[in-house]
Amino acid sequence: GLIGAECFNRFPLFEGTVLREVNSAKLFSPSGRELRLWRDGAQAYIVDRAAFDRALAERAQGQGAHYLLGSRVQDIAVLDDGVKVEVEGQGGGKIFEGEAVVIASGFGSRLPLKLGLGRVDDLVVGAQAEVSIGGGDEIEVYFDQEVATGFFAWFMPTRENRALVGLFSRQNPGANLRSLLSSLFLRGKIASPDADITYGGIPLRPLPQTYMKRLLVVGDAAGQVKPTSGGGIYYGLLCAEIAADTLHQAFSTDKPSPKLFASYEKRWKQKIGRELRIGYLARGLYERLSNRHIDRIFDIVESRGIREELLKSPALSFDWHSGIILIGLKRLAPWRHLFGWQKNPLRGKV
C-alpha cells in the first residue's frame, strides 16, 4: 500500500511496516512522453499492507477488541435499546447483542443495502500482481486509455527486486493487466510476465447514507475513498476517528440521541466531502479524454512551465487533491477547446 506523509505522521500506526520512502515518480503518456515529479523529503511511504493489517489488529486487541475469524455477519437488527448481530461461523450461528455497531467490512458488503442505507452507485475494479524486477526503484504511472480505460496503471517497486504492477479499469482489468505485464517484460522491466493477479472493487462515490441510530458505516464500506487514486487508508482513518468520537459522545449519556449518530455523516463530509466531489468530477473529465488528448496535456504541462509551477505549489499533496486539480484546470483553460471542456468544467459543481 502507498500512504502519504501526512497520514504517516498523523497516525502512529505504521512502525515496522514501511518498505521504503517515496519522493518522486515518473508519469508516462500513451505515446511514452515522460513527466518526472520530484520533491525534497518523503512525500509518501510504501507499506507492507499485510504487516500493517496485522499490526492494526494487534493494536486493537491490546485495547480490548476480539476477532471472530472464519465468521460472517448475516444480518444486523437495530433496535430502540441496542443492536443484534447475527453471525454464521464454523461452530454454527450466534446472536451478539450490543449498544451499537460499526460496519467497516470493506467494499462489497450487502449489509448497508439490507439496512436501507443504499448502495455505492459507481465503482471500478483494480487488478494487481507482485513481480520480480531486475532493477529500478522509482514509481511509474501510466496514463493510457487502451491499458487502463478511464484510469491509470502503475509500477511500484516495494522491496529488493520486487514490485507491484497494477491498474484500475472499467473494462477487462485482468486482460489489460496481462497485456501490461507482457509489455513490461519485453522492455526488460520485469523478470517474467507470469504472475498471480488479485482483484478488488473500489468505490468511486460515497454510500447515500452512512448512519442510523446506533449504527455507523466507515471506510471503503462507506465509499470514503479518493476517486482520483482509489486510495482509502487515510480517509478511512480520518472517518474512523470521527466515528469513535461520535460513539464516545453518544454513550456518555444514558439515552443516546439519534442526532448524534447523524452528526457523524455531517462531520466526515465536512472533512473530506469537497475532496470527494471535486475528485469525482475530475475523474469524469479524465475518462472522456482520448489518448491524443492525454498526450497533448503532457506536452502543454511540460512546455509551458506548468510542471514546475505545480511542484512548487503548496496545494500539491498526496492526500488532498482538490487544490491541485483546480489549479491544473485553470492553467489548462486556454486549451480547453482541444479537450471539449467548457470554460470552467467544474463551475457550480464544487
C-alpha positions as CSV (number, residue, x, y, z in Angstrom):
1,G,0.0,0.0,0.0
2,L,1.0,3.6,-0.6
3,I,0.3,6.2,2.1
4,G,1.0,9.9,2.2
5,A,3.4,11.6,4.6
6,E,0.6,13.5,6.3
7,C,-1.2,10.2,7.0
8,F,2.1,8.6,8.2
9,N,2.8,11.5,10.6
10,R,-0.7,11.9,11.9
11,F,-1.4,8.3,12.8
12,P,1.4,6.4,14.6
13,L,0.3,3.1,13.2
14,F,2.9,2.2,10.6
15,E,6.1,1.4,12.7
16,G,7.7,-1.7,11.4
17,T,5.6,-1.9,8.2
18,V,7.4,0.7,6.0
19,L,9.2,-0.8,3.0
20,R,10.5,2.4,1.5
21,E,10.1,6.1,1.3
22,V,8.9,7.9,-1.9
23,N,9.8,11.4,-3.0
24,S,9.5,11.0,-6.8
25,A,7.5,9.4,-9.6
26,K,7.6,9.2,-13.3
27,L,4.4,9.8,-15.3
28,F,4.0,8.4,-18.8
29,S,1.6,9.4,-21.5
30,P,0.2,6.9,-24.0
31,S,2.9,7.7,-26.6
32,G,5.7,7.4,-23.9
33,R,6.2,11.0,-23.1
34,E,7.6,11.3,-19.5
35,L,7.0,13.8,-16.7
36,R,9.1,13.3,-13.6
37,L,7.8,14.7,-10.3
38,W,10.3,15.2,-7.5
39,R,10.4,16.9,-4.2
40,D,12.8,17.0,-1.2
41,G,11.8,14.8,1.6
42,A,9.5,11.8,1.9
43,Q,6.2,12.5,0.2
44,A,4.8,9.1,0.7
45,Y,5.6,5.7,2.1
46,I,5.2,2.2,0.7
47,V,4.0,-0.1,3.5
48,D,3.6,-3.8,3.7
49,R,-0.2,-3.9,3.8
50,A,-0.4,-7.4,5.3
51,A,2.0,-6.4,8.1
52,F,0.1,-3.2,8.6
53,D,-3.2,-5.0,8.9
54,R,-1.7,-7.4,11.4
55,A,-0.2,-4.6,13.4
56,L,-3.5,-2.7,13.4
57,A,-5.3,-5.9,14.6
58,E,-2.8,-6.5,17.4
59,R,-3.2,-2.8,18.5
60,A,-7.0,-3.2,18.6
61,Q,-6.7,-6.5,20.6
62,G,-4.4,-4.7,23.0
63,Q,-7.3,-2.2,23.6
64,G,-9.8,-5.0,24.2
65,A,-11.1,-5.9,20.8
66,H,-11.9,-9.6,20.0
67,Y,-11.9,-11.1,16.5
68,L,-14.1,-14.0,15.3
69,L,-12.2,-15.4,12.4
70,G,-13.9,-17.6,9.8
71,S,-17.2,-15.9,10.6
72,R,-19.6,-13.8,8.5
73,V,-22.2,-11.3,9.6
74,Q,-25.5,-12.4,8.1
75,D,-27.8,-9.7,9.4
76,I,-28.0,-6.7,11.8
77,A,-31.1,-5.6,13.7
78,V,-31.1,-2.1,15.0
79,L,-33.5,-1.7,18.0
80,D,-34.5,1.2,20.2
81,D,-32.4,-0.1,23.1
82,G,-29.5,-1.8,21.3
83,V,-28.4,-3.9,18.3
84,K,-28.3,-7.6,17.5
85,V,-25.8,-9.0,15.1
86,E,-26.4,-12.5,13.5
87,V,-23.1,-14.3,12.8
88,E,-22.6,-17.5,11.0
89,G,-19.3,-19.3,11.7
90,Q,-17.7,-22.7,11.8
91,G,-19.5,-23.5,15.0
92,G,-22.9,-22.5,13.7
93,G,-24.9,-19.4,14.1
94,K,-24.7,-17.0,17.0
95,I,-26.5,-13.8,18.0
96,F,-24.5,-11.0,19.6
97,E,-26.1,-8.0,21.4
98,G,-24.6,-4.6,21.9
99,E,-25.1,-0.9,22.3
100,A,-24.1,0.0,18.7
101,V,-22.4,-1.5,15.6
102,V,-19.9,-0.2,13.1
103,I,-19.8,-1.6,9.6
104,A,-16.1,-1.4,8.5
105,S,-16.2,-4.5,6.3
106,G,-14.6,-3.1,3.2
107,F,-16.2,-2.6,-0.1
108,G,-18.8,-5.1,-1.4
109,S,-20.8,-5.8,1.7
110,R,-24.5,-6.2,1.2
111,L,-25.3,-5.1,4.8
112,P,-25.8,-1.4,4.1
113,L,-28.3,-2.1,1.3
114,K,-30.1,-4.6,3.5
115,L,-30.4,-1.9,6.2
116,G,-31.8,0.6,3.8
117,L,-28.7,2.8,3.5
118,G,-28.5,2.3,-0.3
119,R,-25.5,1.2,-2.3
120,V,-22.5,2.8,-3.9
121,D,-23.6,3.7,-7.5
122,D,-20.2,3.8,-9.2
123,L,-17.2,1.6,-8.8
124,V,-14.1,0.4,-10.6
125,V,-12.2,-2.9,-10.4
126,G,-8.5,-2.9,-9.6
127,A,-6.1,-5.7,-10.7
128,Q,-2.6,-6.1,-9.3
129,A,0.3,-8.6,-9.3
130,E,3.6,-8.9,-7.5
131,V,6.5,-9.4,-9.8
132,S,10.3,-9.8,-9.8
133,I,12.3,-7.0,-11.3
134,G,15.8,-6.6,-12.5
135,G,16.3,-3.1,-11.0
136,G,14.8,0.4,-10.7
137,D,13.4,2.0,-7.6
138,E,11.1,4.7,-8.9
139,I,7.3,4.6,-9.1
140,E,6.0,4.8,-12.6
141,V,2.4,5.7,-13.5
142,Y,1.0,5.0,-17.0
143,F,-1.9,7.0,-18.5
144,D,-3.3,5.1,-21.5
145,Q,-7.0,4.5,-22.2
146,E,-6.1,1.3,-24.0
147,V,-4.3,-0.1,-21.0
148,A,-6.3,1.3,-18.1
149,T,-9.6,2.5,-19.5
150,G,-10.6,5.7,-17.8
151,F,-7.9,5.4,-15.1
152,F,-4.2,4.6,-14.8
153,A,-1.7,1.8,-14.3
154,W,1.3,1.6,-12.0
155,F,4.7,0.0,-11.5
156,M,5.7,0.3,-7.8
157,P,8.9,-1.1,-6.5
158,T,8.4,-2.3,-3.0
159,R,11.5,-4.2,-1.7
160,E,14.7,-5.5,-3.3
161,N,13.9,-7.0,-6.7
162,R,10.2,-6.9,-6.2
163,A,7.4,-4.6,-7.4
164,L,3.7,-4.3,-7.6
165,V,2.2,-3.8,-11.1
166,G,-1.5,-3.0,-11.3
167,L,-4.2,-0.9,-12.9
168,F,-7.8,0.3,-12.5
169,S,-10.1,-0.2,-15.5
170,R,-13.8,-0.2,-16.2
171,Q,-13.2,-2.8,-19.0
172,N,-11.3,-6.1,-18.8
173,P,-8.9,-5.3,-15.9
174,G,-7.4,-8.8,-15.9
175,A,-6.7,-9.0,-19.6
176,N,-5.4,-5.4,-19.6
177,L,-3.0,-6.2,-16.8
178,R,-1.8,-9.3,-18.6
179,S,-1.1,-7.2,-21.6
180,L,0.8,-4.6,-19.5
181,L,2.9,-7.3,-17.8
182,S,3.9,-8.6,-21.2
183,S,4.8,-5.1,-22.3
184,L,6.9,-4.6,-19.2
185,F,8.6,-7.9,-19.7
186,L,9.5,-7.1,-23.3
187,R,11.0,-3.8,-22.1
188,G,13.1,-5.7,-19.6
189,K,11.5,-4.1,-16.5
190,I,10.2,-7.3,-15.0
191,A,11.6,-10.8,-15.0
192,S,8.5,-12.7,-16.2
193,P,5.0,-11.8,-17.4
194,D,3.6,-14.7,-15.5
195,A,2.1,-13.7,-12.1
196,D,-0.9,-14.3,-9.9
197,I,-3.4,-11.5,-10.2
198,T,-5.6,-10.3,-7.4
199,Y,-8.7,-8.2,-7.9
200,G,-10.7,-5.8,-5.8
201,G,-13.6,-3.4,-6.2
202,I,-13.0,0.3,-5.4
203,P,-16.0,2.6,-4.7
204,L,-15.9,5.9,-6.5
205,R,-18.7,7.6,-4.7
206,P,-19.9,7.5,-1.1
207,L,-22.8,5.4,0.2
208,P,-26.0,7.5,0.1
209,Q,-26.3,7.3,3.9
210,T,-23.6,6.2,6.4
211,Y,-25.5,6.2,9.7
212,M,-28.6,5.0,11.6
213,K,-29.4,5.3,15.2
214,R,-26.8,3.0,16.9
215,L,-25.0,2.2,13.6
216,L,-22.2,3.8,11.6
217,V,-20.5,2.8,8.3
218,V,-16.8,3.6,7.9
219,G,-14.1,3.3,5.3
220,D,-14.4,1.6,2.0
221,A,-17.8,0.2,3.0
222,A,-19.0,3.9,3.2
223,G,-17.2,4.9,0.0
224,Q,-14.7,7.1,1.8
225,V,-12.1,6.7,-0.9
226,K,-10.2,9.1,-3.1
227,P,-11.9,8.8,-6.6
228,T,-8.8,10.1,-8.2
229,S,-6.4,7.4,-7.0
230,G,-8.6,4.8,-5.3
231,G,-6.7,5.3,-2.0
232,G,-8.7,4.7,1.1
233,I,-6.4,4.3,4.1
234,Y,-6.0,7.9,5.2
235,Y,-9.7,8.9,4.6
236,G,-10.8,5.7,6.3
237,L,-8.7,6.5,9.4
238,L,-9.9,10.1,9.5
239,C,-13.5,9.0,9.3
240,A,-12.9,6.2,11.9
241,E,-11.6,8.9,14.2
242,I,-14.8,10.8,13.8
243,A,-16.9,7.6,14.3
244,A,-15.0,6.8,17.5
245,D,-15.7,10.3,18.8
246,T,-19.3,10.1,17.8
247,L,-19.8,6.8,19.7
248,H,-18.0,8.2,22.7
249,Q,-20.4,11.2,22.8
250,A,-23.4,9.0,22.2
251,F,-22.7,6.7,25.1
252,S,-21.6,9.3,27.5
253,T,-25.3,9.7,28.2
254,D,-27.9,7.2,29.3
255,K,-30.0,7.7,26.2
256,P,-28.0,8.3,23.0
257,S,-29.6,10.8,20.7
258,P,-30.3,9.9,17.0
259,K,-28.9,13.4,16.1
260,L,-25.5,12.4,17.4
261,F,-25.3,9.5,15.0
262,A,-26.5,11.8,12.2
263,S,-23.7,14.2,13.2
264,Y,-21.1,11.5,12.1
265,E,-22.1,11.9,8.4
266,K,-22.2,15.7,8.7
267,R,-18.7,15.8,10.2
268,W,-17.0,13.4,7.8
269,K,-18.5,15.2,4.8
270,Q,-17.2,18.5,6.3
271,K,-13.7,16.8,6.5
272,I,-13.5,15.1,3.1
273,G,-16.7,15.8,1.2
274,R,-15.3,18.5,-1.0
275,E,-12.3,16.4,-1.9
276,L,-14.6,13.5,-3.0
277,R,-16.8,15.8,-5.1
278,I,-14.0,17.6,-6.9
279,G,-12.1,14.3,-7.4
280,Y,-15.1,12.6,-8.8
281,L,-15.8,15.5,-11.2
282,A,-12.2,15.5,-12.3
283,R,-12.4,11.7,-12.8
284,G,-15.3,12.2,-15.2
285,L,-13.3,14.8,-17.2
286,Y,-10.4,12.4,-17.5
287,E,-12.5,9.5,-18.5
288,R,-13.7,11.4,-21.5
289,L,-10.2,12.2,-22.8
290,S,-8.7,10.2,-25.7
291,N,-5.1,9.1,-25.8
292,R,-4.4,12.0,-28.2
293,H,-5.8,14.4,-25.6
294,I,-3.7,13.0,-22.8
295,D,-0.5,13.3,-24.9
296,R,-1.4,16.9,-25.7
297,I,-1.9,17.7,-21.9
298,F,1.6,16.2,-21.3
299,D,3.0,18.5,-24.0
300,I,1.4,21.6,-22.5
301,V,2.3,20.8,-18.9
302,E,6.0,20.3,-19.9
303,S,6.4,23.1,-22.5
304,R,4.5,25.9,-20.6
305,G,6.2,25.5,-17.3
306,I,3.1,24.1,-15.6
307,R,5.0,21.1,-14.2
308,E,7.4,23.4,-12.2
309,E,4.5,25.6,-11.1
310,L,2.6,22.6,-9.7
311,L,5.7,21.2,-8.0
312,K,6.2,24.5,-6.2
313,S,2.6,24.8,-5.2
314,P,1.7,24.1,-1.6
315,A,-1.6,22.7,-3.0
316,L,0.3,19.7,-4.3
317,S,-0.4,17.0,-1.8
318,F,-0.5,13.2,-1.9
319,D,-3.6,13.1,0.3
320,W,-5.6,16.2,-0.8
321,H,-6.1,16.5,-4.5
322,S,-8.8,19.2,-5.0
323,G,-6.4,22.2,-4.8
324,I,-4.0,20.9,-7.4
325,I,-6.9,19.8,-9.6
326,L,-8.4,23.3,-9.6
327,I,-5.0,24.9,-10.3
328,G,-4.3,22.5,-13.1
329,L,-7.7,23.1,-14.8
330,K,-7.1,26.9,-14.5
331,R,-3.7,26.6,-16.2
332,L,-5.1,24.4,-18.9
333,A,-8.1,26.7,-19.6
334,P,-6.5,28.4,-22.7
335,W,-6.5,25.0,-24.4
336,R,-9.9,23.8,-23.1
337,H,-11.3,23.7,-26.7
338,L,-8.9,21.0,-27.5
339,F,-10.4,18.7,-24.9
340,G,-14.1,19.7,-25.4
341,W,-14.2,21.3,-22.0
342,Q,-16.5,24.2,-21.0
343,K,-14.9,27.5,-19.9
344,N,-14.9,26.2,-16.4
345,P,-15.9,22.5,-16.4
346,L,-16.4,22.4,-12.6
347,R,-18.2,25.7,-12.3
348,G,-21.2,25.4,-10.0
349,K,-20.4,21.9,-9.1
350,V,-18.0,22.2,-6.2
